[in-house]
Amino acid sequence: MAGHSKFKNIQHRKGAQDKKRAKQFAKLAKEIMVAAGMGTPDPEMNPRLRTAIAAAKGVSMPKDNIERAIKKGSGEIDGSNYFEMRYEGYGPGGVAVIVETLTDNKNRTASDVRSTFTKRGGNLGETGSVAFSFERRALITYALETADADTMFEAALEAGASDVETTEDGHEITCEPDELHSVLDGLVKVFGDSTGAALDWKATNMCELNEGKAESLMGLVEALEDLDDVQDVFTNMDVSDEVMAKLAG
């Protein structure tokens, strides 16, 4: 699996995601606000908002939270204006790292991200400095119990997806970035709300790490994800199954 997915699997097994539920809701609310602010607050007429709401529903975000975020983003009630910012750099072992943020204070976010890289043995670079090691794609996820692998594969291809991967952690459906909304709509008609839907970065040039470097890299990623303005972190980390088992256990 790709480095980003493998790291997410390790996090899942360690139970880290359960501890970050409130922070996850806050990040999803930001995305909903931005989507509502960039277009109409009607999700039927705003594909990005529709996708953001689907992602929020996929993790059982309360309906009141979703509606409040839409109202803030559309200006119906007071809320902050958020900007999308991407940061790129290198972590321990020379691993490429992409950090995506939504922020209402660019200076604060840049300072926080740079400081975290430095403290965790990494180096923040210029925009574009590591993007060549990744390709842009859209990623939609469903829980494993949603359907068997064959059923999910057939439905995803029918909806226009380019690939489907099923593991013990669930189904990952990928497609071209500009087809995210149409593929998601097709899958929702068959299976209901997904557990996640967003643009994603897939590593194309992997960087293999030993256990020590991998643990340090995980520390950097977790510290970055703990920052309020960070929406997601992607790496091209690759570790052996043996190392992954040690880190997960």
NORURSUL-V437342 format. One record per helix or strand. SS is the DSSP state (2 for helix, 1 for strand). FROM is the first residue (numbers start at 1). TO is the last residue. If there is no record, write none. Layout:
SS/FROM/TO
SS/FROM/TO
//
This chain:
2/3/14
2/16/19
2/21/38
2/43/45
2/47/58
2/63/74
1/83/90
2/92/94
1/96/103
2/106/119
1/123/124
2/131/133
1/134/142
2/144/146
2/149/159
1/163/167
1/170/175
2/177/191
1/196/203
1/207/208
2/211/225
1/230/235
1/237/238
2/241/248
//
